Amino acid sequence: MSKLLPACVSEFIGTFALCFVGIMSIVLLNPATGAGSPAVGLVTIALAHGLILFAMISGCGYISGAQFNPAVSIALLVAGKQDLQRTIVFIGVQLLSAACAAGMVQLLLTPAVANAPSVRLGATIGSLTDAGNIIGVVGIEAIITFFLAFVVLTSAVDKRGSMAPLAIGMAVAGCILAAGPLTGASMNPARTFGPAICGRHWAMFPAYIIGPLLGASLAGIVYRQIWAKA
């Protein structure tokens, strides 16, 4: 417990930062914020997520591994790099933190601004979500989460890896640029859960659990069966 508590605090702070900054970067698209919304777009959203991840992984990685994502926690479990108890505790902390971050955005900006139809509290929703294309959402989320989890395992978890904060931040930013308009590029059930529970943005929520967990599990299997033995 003496080691688990600091790790849980690390996971809470890192997940909160990722969700708060990510949500805020999207909420700025709402003209009601007066934040110059025309200049805010997909590149800004991708950079916001990637940069805050780079920073928080650098600051928290040596305490908890800087997972900040239930899918990443599952990938570590499948890869044999983390036990079940730690995985369950971390996932609980990550979900709680994401909900707190989304709630804080609503509190500070008011629900009317944060939940405007154009931004929906920064929910991970895209054109395929609105169209009800569950196969497309699950497939894309599985693929991009595989990329993220694979980079985490090979650059951060594997001692042979290097430049983990930069690699992970770039992976997230790149996937948002590629898939953001289609699915919101969640790659992270906690990132989806926060806006869903606070703003009631539950559109195709199961797809954002199934897709990332499939991709993360596959990354864990590939790492355990091939990379760990290389």
C-alpha positions in Angstrom: 0.0 0.0 0.0 2.9 2.4 0.7 3.9 2.1 -2.9 0.4 1.9 -4.4 -0.8 5.2 -2.9 1.8 7.4 -4.6 1.1 5.5 -7.8 -2.6 6.1 -7.6 -2.0 9.8 -6.9 0.2 9.9 -10.0 -2.4 8.2 -12.1 -5.1 10.6 -10.9 -3.1 13.7 -11.6 -1.9 12.5 -15.0 -5.3 11.4 -16.1 -6.9 14.6 -14.8 -4.4 16.7 -16.8 -4.9 14.7 -20.0 -8.7 14.9 -19.8 -8.9 18.5 -18.6 -6.6 19.8 -21.2 -8.1 17.6 -23.9 -11.6 18.7 -23.1 -10.7 22.3 -22.9 -9.0 22.3 -26.3 -12.3 21.1 -27.8 -14.6 23.3 -25.7 -12.6 26.3 -27.1 -14.3 25.6 -30.4 -17.5 27.0 -28.8 -17.8 30.7 -29.8 -19.3 31.4 -26.4 -15.9 31.0 -24.8 -14.7 34.1 -26.6 -11.4 32.3 -27.2 -10.9 33.0 -30.8 -12.5 29.7 -31.9 -11.7 30.1 -35.7 -8.0 29.5 -34.9 -8.7 26.4 -32.9 -9.0 23.2 -34.9 -7.9 19.6 -35.2 -4.2 20.4 -35.1 -4.6 22.4 -31.9 -6.6 19.5 -30.3 -4.0 17.0 -31.4 -1.2 19.1 -30.0 -3.0 19.8 -26.7 -3.4 16.0 -26.1 0.1 15.2 -27.3 1.9 17.9 -25.4 0.2 17.3 -22.0 0.9 13.6 -22.3 4.6 14.3 -23.0 4.8 16.5 -19.9 2.8 14.3 -17.6 4.6 11.1 -18.6 7.9 12.8 -18.0 6.7 13.8 -14.5 4.8 10.7 -13.4 6.3 7.9 -15.4 8.8 6.9 -12.7 6.0 6.7 -10.0 3.2 4.8 -11.7 4.3 4.2 -15.2 2.1 7.0 -16.4 -0.6 4.9 -17.8 -3.5 7.4 -17.6 -5.7 5.0 -19.7 -7.6 1.8 -18.9 -6.7 0.4 -22.3 -3.0 0.9 -21.6 -3.4 -0.7 -18.1 -5.0 -3.7 -19.9 -2.2 -3.9 -22.4 0.3 -4.1 -19.6 -1.7 -6.8 -17.9 -2.0 -8.9 -21.1 1.7 -8.3 -21.8 2.5 -9.7 -18.3 4.0 -6.4 -17.1 1.4 -5.7 -14.4 -0.7 -7.8 -12.0 -4.5 -7.9 -11.9 -4.9 -6.0 -8.6 -2.8 -3.0 -9.7 -4.6 -3.0 -13.1 -8.1 -2.9 -11.4 -7.1 -0.2 -8.9 -5.5 2.0 -11.7 -8.6 1.7 -13.9 -10.8 2.8 -11.0 -8.6 5.8 -10.4 -8.4 6.7 -14.0 -12.2 6.7 -14.4 -12.7 8.8 -11.3 -10.1 11.3 -12.4 -11.6 11.6 -15.9 -15.0 12.3 -14.3 -13.5 14.9 -12.0 -11.8 16.6 -15.0 -15.0 16.8 -17.0 -16.9 18.0 -14.0 -14.4 20.7 -13.3 -14.7 22.0 -16.9 -18.5 22.2 -16.5 -18.1 24.0 -13.2 -15.7 26.6 -14.4 -17.2 27.3 -17.8 -20.9 26.5 -17.0 -22.8 23.6 -18.4 -24.3 25.8 -21.2 -20.9 26.6 -22.6 -19.2 23.3 -22.0 -22.1 21.2 -23.4 -22.8 23.3 -26.5 -23.9 21.1 -29.4 -20.7 22.0 -31.3 -18.4 20.6 -28.6 -20.4 18.4 -26.2 -18.0 18.7 -23.3 -15.1 17.5 -25.5 -16.7 14.1 -25.9 -14.9 11.7 -28.1 -17.6 11.7 -30.8 -17.0 11.9 -34.6 -19.0 11.6 -37.8 -19.0 7.8 -37.7 -20.4 8.0 -34.2 -23.2 10.3 -35.2 -23.9 8.1 -38.2 -24.3 5.1 -35.9 -21.5 3.2 -37.7 -20.5 0.9 -34.8 -18.2 -1.3 -37.0 -16.3 1.8 -38.2 -16.0 3.2 -34.7 -14.9 -0.1 -33.1 -12.5 -0.8 -35.9 -10.8 2.5 -36.0 -10.6 2.8 -32.2 -9.1 -0.7 -32.0 -6.4 0.1 -34.6 -5.3 3.5 -33.2 -5.4 2.1 -29.6 -3.2 -0.7 -30.8 -0.7 1.9 -32.1 -0.8 3.7 -28.8 -0.5 0.7 -26.6 2.3 -0.8 -28.8 4.3 2.4 -28.5 3.8 2.4 -24.7 5.0 -1.2 -24.4 8.0 -0.8 -26.8 9.2 2.6 -25.7 8.3 2.9 -22.1 7.8 -0.6 -20.6 10.6 -2.3 -22.5 14.0 -1.2 -21.1 15.4 -1.3 -24.7 13.0 1.5 -25.6 13.8 5.2 -25.5 12.2 8.7 -25.7 9.0 7.3 -24.3 7.2 10.6 -23.4 7.9 12.0 -26.9 7.0 8.8 -28.7 3.7 8.4 -26.8 2.7 12.0 -27.1 3.4 11.9 -30.8 1.4 8.7 -31.2 -1.6 10.2 -29.6 -1.3 13.5 -31.6 -0.9 11.6 -34.9 -3.9 9.3 -34.2 -6.1 12.3 -33.4 -5.0 14.0 -36.7 -5.9 10.8 -38.6 -9.1 9.7 -36.8 -10.3 12.6 -34.8 -13.1 13.8 -37.2 -14.3 10.2 -37.6 -14.5 8.8 -34.0 -13.0 11.5 -31.8 -9.9 9.4 -31.5 -10.5 8.4 -27.9 -8.0 5.4 -27.6 -8.9 5.8 -23.9 -12.1 4.6 -22.2 -11.5 7.1 -19.3 -11.2 10.0 -21.7 -14.6 8.9 -23.1 -16.1 8.2 -19.7 -15.6 11.7 -18.2 -17.7 13.7 -20.7 -20.2 10.8 -20.9 -21.0 10.7 -17.2 -20.8 14.5 -16.6 -22.4 15.7 -19.8 -24.5 12.7 -20.6 -22.8 12.2 -24.0 -23.2 8.5 -24.2 -23.4 8.1 -28.0 -22.2 4.6 -28.8 -20.3 4.4 -25.5 -19.8 0.6 -25.7 -17.9 1.0 -28.9 -15.4 3.2 -27.1 -14.9 0.4 -24.6 -14.8 -2.5 -26.9 -12.5 -0.9 -29.6 -9.7 0.3 -27.3 -9.7 -2.8 -25.2 -9.4 -5.0 -28.3 -6.6 -2.9 -29.7 -4.8 -2.8 -26.4 -5.1 -6.5 -25.8 -3.8 -7.3 -29.2 -0.8 -5.0 -28.6 -0.2 -6.8 -25.3 -0.2 -10.2 -27.1 2.1 -9.0 -29.9 4.6 -7.6 -27.4 4.5 -10.7 -25.2 4.8 -13.2 -28.0 7.2 -11.4 -30.3 8.9 -8.3 -28.9 9.6 -9.7 -25.4 11.3 -12.7 -27.0 13.3 -10.8 -29.6 
